[in-house]
Protein backbone atom coordinates (compact mmCIF):
# COMPACT_ATOMS: atom_id res chain seq x y z
CA UNK A 1 0.00 0.00 0.00
CA UNK A 2 1.20 3.50 -0.80
CA UNK A 3 0.26 5.60 2.22
CA UNK A 4 1.36 8.73 0.35
CA UNK A 5 -1.84 8.47 -1.71
CA UNK A 6 -3.98 8.40 1.44
CA UNK A 7 -2.86 11.74 2.89
CA UNK A 8 -2.27 15.34 1.84
CA UNK A 9 1.47 15.65 1.29
CA UNK A 10 3.53 18.53 -0.03
CA UNK A 11 4.29 18.22 -3.71
CA UNK A 12 7.94 19.23 -3.32
CA UNK A 13 10.51 17.30 -1.33
CA UNK A 14 11.40 18.71 2.08
CA UNK A 15 14.83 19.44 0.60
CA UNK A 16 13.32 21.91 -1.86
CA UNK A 17 11.31 24.03 0.56
CA UNK A 18 11.43 25.50 4.01
CA UNK A 19 7.73 25.53 4.84
CA UNK A 20 4.85 23.22 4.13
CA UNK A 21 2.46 24.06 1.26
CA UNK A 22 -0.49 24.00 3.66
CA UNK A 23 -0.79 24.09 7.44
CA UNK A 24 -2.09 20.52 7.76
CA UNK A 25 0.00 18.91 5.02
CA UNK A 26 2.57 16.25 5.75
CA UNK A 27 6.04 17.15 4.58
CA UNK A 28 7.33 15.17 1.61
CA UNK A 29 10.35 13.06 2.52
CA UNK A 30 10.77 11.43 -0.87
CA UNK A 31 14.49 12.20 -0.59
CA UNK A 32 14.73 9.25 1.83
CA UNK A 33 12.98 6.79 -0.48
CA UNK A 34 13.17 3.89 -1.19
CA UNK A 35 14.72 3.17 2.23
CA UNK A 36 12.00 5.02 4.15
CA UNK A 37 10.06 2.61 6.40
CA UNK A 38 6.89 1.53 4.57
CA UNK A 39 4.37 2.96 7.06
CA UNK A 40 6.22 6.21 7.74
CA UNK A 41 3.42 8.49 6.49
CA UNK A 42 0.82 6.58 8.52
CA UNK A 43 2.87 7.17 11.69
CA UNK A 44 3.50 10.77 10.70
CA UNK A 45 -0.22 11.37 10.15
CA UNK A 46 -1.16 9.84 13.52
CA UNK A 47 1.50 11.90 15.25
CA UNK A 48 0.13 15.15 13.81
CA UNK A 49 -3.46 14.13 14.49
CA UNK A 50 -2.86 13.29 18.15
CA UNK A 51 -0.10 15.57 19.36
CA UNK A 52 0.24 18.54 17.06
CA UNK A 53 -3.33 19.42 16.05
CA UNK A 54 -5.62 21.17 18.51
CA UNK A 55 -8.80 19.22 19.12
CA UNK A 56 -10.85 22.24 17.98
CA UNK A 57 -9.06 22.04 14.63
CA UNK A 58 -9.31 18.27 14.25
CA UNK A 59 -12.30 18.28 11.90
CA UNK A 60 -10.55 20.81 9.67
CA UNK A 61 -7.43 18.62 9.72
CA UNK A 62 -9.42 15.54 8.66
CA UNK A 63 -11.31 17.47 5.97
CA UNK A 64 -8.07 18.93 4.60
CA UNK A 65 -6.57 15.49 4.04
CA UNK A 66 -9.74 14.38 2.27
CA UNK A 67 -9.67 17.47 0.03
CA UNK A 68 -6.00 17.18 -0.93
CA UNK A 69 -5.12 13.48 -0.84
CA UNK A 70 -4.74 11.49 -4.07
CA UNK A 71 -7.14 8.69 -3.14
CA UNK A 72 -10.08 9.64 -0.88
CA UNK A 73 -11.44 6.08 -0.77
CA UNK A 74 -8.08 4.84 0.48
CA UNK A 75 -7.97 7.73 2.96
CA UNK A 76 -11.26 6.73 4.56
CA UNK A 77 -10.29 3.06 4.61
CA UNK A 78 -7.02 3.91 6.35
CA UNK A 79 -8.83 6.13 8.86
CA UNK A 80 -11.37 3.42 9.64
CA UNK A 81 -9.20 0.31 9.56
CA UNK A 82 -5.77 1.54 10.66
CA UNK A 83 -5.78 4.99 12.26
CA UNK A 84 -8.65 4.44 14.71
CA UNK A 85 -7.47 0.97 15.83
CA UNK A 86 -3.91 2.25 16.35
CA UNK A 87 -5.11 5.20 18.46
CA UNK A 88 -7.23 2.84 20.54
CA UNK A 89 -4.16 0.65 21.01
CA UNK A 90 -2.14 3.69 22.12
CA UNK A 91 -4.88 4.61 24.63
CA UNK A 92 -5.16 1.07 26.02
CA UNK A 93 -1.46 0.25 26.24
CA UNK A 94 0.22 3.61 26.86
CA UNK A 95 3.04 3.41 29.39
CA UNK A 96 6.07 5.40 30.40
CA UNK A 97 9.16 3.93 28.77
CA UNK A 98 12.46 4.34 30.56
CA UNK A 99 14.66 2.61 28.01
CA UNK A 100 16.74 4.71 25.65
CA UNK A 101 15.39 5.93 22.35
CA UNK A 102 16.67 4.98 18.93
CA UNK A 103 17.24 1.91 16.76
CA UNK A 104 19.75 -0.90 16.46
CA UNK A 105 23.13 0.23 15.10
CA UNK A 106 21.59 3.43 13.81
CA UNK A 107 23.33 5.99 11.65
CA UNK A 108 22.06 9.51 12.27
CA UNK A 109 20.79 11.51 9.31
CA UNK A 110 19.18 14.97 9.17
CA UNK A 111 15.89 16.16 10.73
CA UNK A 112 15.77 13.38 13.32
CA UNK A 113 15.98 10.56 10.78
CA UNK A 114 18.25 7.57 11.27
CA UNK A 115 19.16 4.54 9.19
CA UNK A 116 19.18 1.13 10.82
CA UNK A 117 19.75 -2.13 8.95
CA UNK A 118 18.97 -0.45 5.64
CA UNK A 119 15.70 1.15 6.82
CA UNK A 120 15.26 4.88 7.43
CA UNK A 121 13.01 5.83 10.33
CA UNK A 122 12.33 8.75 12.66
CA UNK A 123 11.92 8.01 16.37
CA UNK A 124 10.15 11.32 16.97
CA UNK A 125 7.33 10.06 14.73
CA UNK A 126 7.33 6.45 15.87
CA UNK A 127 4.84 4.58 18.06
CA UNK A 128 7.06 3.92 21.13
CA UNK A 129 7.34 7.65 21.76
CA UNK A 130 3.57 8.06 21.31
CA UNK A 131 2.90 5.35 23.93
CA UNK A 132 5.32 7.06 26.29
CA UNK A 133 3.98 10.60 25.86
CA UNK A 134 0.35 9.50 26.09
CA UNK A 135 0.97 7.93 29.50
CA UNK A 136 3.29 10.66 30.74
CA UNK A 137 0.85 13.46 29.81
CA UNK A 138 -2.30 11.46 30.68
CA UNK A 139 -3.85 12.01 27.28
CA UNK A 140 -6.13 8.94 27.37
CA UNK A 141 -9.47 10.76 27.69
CA UNK A 142 -8.55 13.44 25.17
CA UNK A 143 -7.47 10.85 22.62
CA UNK A 144 -10.69 8.90 23.17
CA UNK A 145 -12.58 12.08 22.29
CA UNK A 146 -10.48 12.42 19.15
CA UNK A 147 -11.50 8.90 18.17
CA UNK A 148 -15.15 9.94 18.52
CA UNK A 149 -14.55 12.91 16.19
CA UNK A 150 -12.82 10.68 13.63
CA UNK A 151 -15.62 8.10 13.73
CA UNK A 152 -18.24 10.81 13.23
CA UNK A 153 -16.23 12.16 10.30
CA UNK A 154 -16.22 8.69 8.74
CA UNK A 155 -19.96 8.25 9.31
CA UNK A 156 -20.69 11.64 7.76
CA UNK A 157 -18.72 10.61 4.68
CA UNK A 158 -20.63 7.35 4.37
CA UNK A 159 -23.87 9.29 4.70
CA UNK A 160 -22.84 11.65 1.91
CA UNK A 161 -22.09 8.71 -0.36
CA UNK A 162 -25.54 7.29 0.25
CA UNK A 163 -27.36 10.63 -0.10
CA UNK A 164 -26.68 12.75 -3.12
CA UNK A 165 -29.88 14.72 -3.60
CA UNK A 166 -29.27 16.21 -7.06
CA UNK A 167 -29.45 13.81 -9.97
CA UNK A 168 -27.29 14.69 -12.98
CA UNK A 169 -28.59 12.65 -15.90
CA UNK A 170 -25.81 13.62 -18.31
CA UNK A 171 -22.22 12.46 -17.84
CA UNK A 172 -19.30 13.82 -15.79
CA UNK A 173 -17.71 15.54 -18.79
CA UNK A 174 -20.74 17.77 -19.41
CA UNK A 175 -21.01 18.69 -15.73
CA UNK A 176 -17.30 19.52 -15.53
CA UNK A 177 -17.33 21.76 -18.60
CA UNK A 178 -20.39 23.69 -17.43
CA UNK A 179 -19.06 24.17 -13.90
CA UNK A 180 -15.68 25.33 -15.20
CA UNK A 181 -17.41 27.83 -17.48
CA UNK A 182 -19.53 29.15 -14.59
CA UNK A 183 -16.37 29.70 -12.56
CA UNK A 184 -14.56 31.31 -15.49
CA UNK A 185 -17.42 33.73 -16.14
CA UNK A 186 -17.72 34.76 -12.49
CA UNK A 187 -20.88 32.94 -11.40
CA UNK A 188 -19.10 30.60 -8.98
CA UNK A 189 -15.90 30.48 -7.00
CA UNK A 190 -13.68 27.46 -6.50
CA UNK A 191 -11.01 26.78 -3.91
CA UNK A 192 -7.68 28.02 -5.26
CA UNK A 193 -4.31 26.32 -5.12
CA UNK A 194 -1.16 27.95 -6.48
CA UNK A 195 -3.28 30.46 -8.39
CA UNK A 196 -5.52 27.90 -10.10
CA UNK A 197 -8.81 26.26 -9.21
CA UNK A 198 -8.19 23.16 -7.12
CA UNK A 199 -9.81 20.71 -9.53
CA UNK A 200 -9.31 17.75 -7.23
CA UNK A 201 -11.25 19.36 -4.38
CA UNK A 202 -13.90 20.74 -6.73
CA UNK A 203 -14.43 17.28 -8.25
CA UNK A 204 -15.00 15.79 -4.81
CA UNK A 205 -17.46 18.52 -3.88
CA UNK A 206 -19.42 17.87 -7.08
CA UNK A 207 -19.28 14.13 -6.51
CA UNK A 208 -20.71 14.63 -3.00
CA UNK A 209 -23.58 16.80 -4.24
CA UNK A 210 -24.60 15.12 -7.51
CA UNK A 211 -25.72 11.62 -8.32
CA UNK A 212 -24.02 11.44 -11.73
CA UNK A 213 -24.74 8.95 -14.45
CA UNK A 214 -21.83 6.60 -15.28
CA UNK A 215 -19.62 8.12 -12.59
CA UNK A 216 -18.31 6.01 -9.73
CA UNK A 217 -15.56 8.26 -8.38
CA UNK A 218 -14.55 11.93 -8.11
CA UNK A 219 -11.56 11.28 -10.37
CA UNK A 220 -13.98 10.70 -13.26
CA UNK A 221 -15.01 14.35 -12.89
CA UNK A 222 -11.55 15.72 -12.16
CA UNK A 223 -10.08 14.69 -15.52
CA UNK A 224 -12.70 16.84 -17.28
CA UNK A 225 -12.30 19.84 -14.95
CA UNK A 226 -8.66 20.59 -15.64
CA UNK A 227 -8.36 23.02 -18.61
CA UNK A 228 -4.99 21.53 -19.51
CA UNK A 229 -6.31 17.99 -19.78
CA UNK A 230 -6.98 16.73 -23.30
CA UNK A 231 -10.26 15.19 -22.16
CA UNK A 232 -11.46 18.58 -20.95
CA UNK A 233 -10.45 20.15 -24.25
CA UNK A 234 -12.27 17.47 -26.21
CA UNK A 235 -15.44 17.80 -24.12
CA UNK A 236 -15.40 21.59 -24.31
CA UNK A 237 -14.91 21.51 -28.06
CA UNK A 238 -18.22 19.69 -28.40
CA UNK A 239 -19.92 22.55 -26.55
CA UNK A 240 -18.09 25.15 -28.65
CA UNK A 241 -19.14 23.40 -31.86
CA UNK A 242 -22.75 23.92 -30.81
CA UNK A 243 -22.21 27.58 -29.94
CA UNK A 244 -22.55 27.03 -26.20
CA UNK A 245 -22.00 30.35 -24.40
CA UNK A 246 -22.39 31.61 -20.85
CA UNK A 247 -22.00 35.40 -20.75
CA UNK A 248 -19.85 37.00 -18.02
CA UNK A 249 -21.76 37.45 -14.77
CA UNK A 250 -21.09 41.19 -14.77
CA UNK A 251 -23.07 41.54 -18.01
CA UNK A 252 -26.20 39.72 -16.86
N, C-alpha and C positions, 0 to 999 in steps of 0.2 A: 504494500500500500504506500502511496505517495502522500504523506501528511501535508506536504506543501500545498496540495490542491484543496485541502480541507479548510485552510485558514487564510486570512488576509495577510500577505507578506509583501514587504517592499520589493519593487521591481529590480532595483539596483542592489548589488552586493554591498555589504557593510563596509567594504574597503573603498567604495566609490562615493560614499556620502557620510556626512557627520550626523545628520538627524534623520529620523524616520519620516516616510512620506506622510503618514497619518498618525495621529496620537495613539490609536489602538493597534496599529499594525505590528506584526512581528518583524524584527530585522531579518534581512536575508543573509544567511551565512553560507552561501553557495561556494565561497572561497575555500571552505573546509571539506567540500564533497570531493570524492565519494567516500571518504573515511568517516564522515560525520555519522554518529550513531543513528540507527534507522528511525527511532521514535523521538528524535531531538525536538522537532517542532510540536509534537504532542505535549512533551514535558514543558516546553517553553510557554505554550498556550496556557496550560494549567497553572503554571507559576504566575503569569500575569493576571489570570482570572482570580486567583485566590489571594495573592499577596500584594499586587501592585495596582489593582483597580478598586476604587471605592465602591462600596456596595450600592450606593445611589446611582452609580454610573454603569452598573453591571449590565442592565438591559441594553444600553447604548453600545457597550462593548460587544455583546452577543450579536446585536443587529448589524454592527459594522462588519463583523467577520462574515455574516451571511451576505451582505451587500457586495463585498469585495473579494471573496474567495473565488477560486476557479470552479469548484464543484459543490454547489449548495446541498445536493442530496447526500454527498459524502460527509459534508460538514455536520448535517443533522444526525447522520448515523454515528459519527464519531462522538458527538455530544452525548447521544443517548446510550451508546454501547460501550464507550471507553472513558469519556471524561467524567460522567456522573459516577460510574462504579469506582473509578480511581479516587475521586474526592471522598466518597463514602469509606473507602479503605483507609485513606489518610485520617479521617475523623475517628474511625474505630480503632486504629492501631498506632496512632501518634504516640511517640515517646521520646524523651530527651535522650540523645545519643552522646556519649562521652568519648567515644573513640575518635581518632583523628580523621580529618576529611581527606579526600583524594582517592586515587586509583592505583592499582598495582603497577610499579615501575613506570610511573607517569613521566612524560616529558612536557614541561610547561610551554604553552603557546601564548598568544595574545588574548586579551579580553576575557581572562578566566578559563580559557579552553586548555585542555591537556590531551595528549595522545598516550594511550595505554594499549599495548598489544595490537597496534594497528588501527585502533578505534579512537576517534576524537569525541570527547565529551566535555561537559561543563558542569562541575559540581554545584555551582550556584543555582543551576536550573534542574537539578536532579532530585529524585524522590526522597532519598535519605535526609536531605536538608529540610524538605517540606515536612516530613514526619517530625523532625526535631523542633522546628519553629512552631508548628501547630501545637505541640504539647507545651513548649516553653511559654508561649504567649496565650495559651488557653483559648484557642480560636475555634474550638469544636462547635459551639452553638452558632457562631457567625457563619461558619462554613456550611452547616446544615441549612441555614437560611438561604445561602447562595445556591445550594442544590435545589431548593424549592423554586427559586427564580428561574433556574435553568430548565427545570421540568415544565414550568408554566410556559416558558418560551417555546419549548418543543411542542407542547400541546397546542399552543396558538398556531404554530406553523402547520400542524396536521389539520387543524380546523380550517385554515385558509385553503389548503389543498382540496378539502372536501367541499368547500363553499366558495364558488366563484360566481357571483350573481349575474354578471353581464355575459351574455352569450354572443360570441363573435363567429358568425357563420361563414365568413370568408377565411382565408388562410393567414398564417403569421406574416407572410411577406407583405400583403396588402395593409395589415394593421401597422407594421413597422414603417412603411413608406408614409402613410398618412400621419402617424404620430410625429415622425421626424419633420414633416412639412409644417405641422402645427407649431412645433418648437421653433423652426427656422423663421416662420412668419410672425412670431411673437405672441401666439395664443397660449402657449404653455411654456413652462420652464422645467428643465431637467437638471438633476444633480451634476455638477461640473467636476472634472478631474483633469488637471494639467491643461486647463483652458478649453477642453472639449466636453461634450455631453458624455457622462459615464454610461455607455450603452449597456454594459453588463448589469448595472443596478436598475436602469430603466426597463430592461427586458424582464427582470425578475418582478418588478412592480406591475408590469402589464400582465405577466403570467399569473400573478396573485389575483388580479382583478377580473380578468376575462377567462371565460371558458372558450378556448379557441379550437376550431376544427383542425384535425390532423396536426396537433401540437402537443407533444408530451414532455417538453422541458423548456425552460427559459432560454436555453442556448439556441433553440430553433427560431426564436424571435431575434436574438442578439445579432445573428449573422446578417439579418436584413436591416438592422438599425444603423450599422456602421457605414457612413458615406464612402469610406475607402474600400469597402468589401465589394467584390465583383457581383455578388448575389444582390446586394442592395442596388447597385447600378443597373443590373438587368431588370429588377422588379420596378424600379422607378422609371426606366425607359418605357415600359408598357403603359404607365400612367401618362407620361409625356406624349406618347404617340396618340393618345386619345384626348389630348388637350386638357388634361387635368390641371387645375389651377386653384390655389388658395391664396387670396390676396393678403397683403400685409395687414396685421391687426390694426395698425394705426390708420388705415384707409377705410375701415368698415365701421 
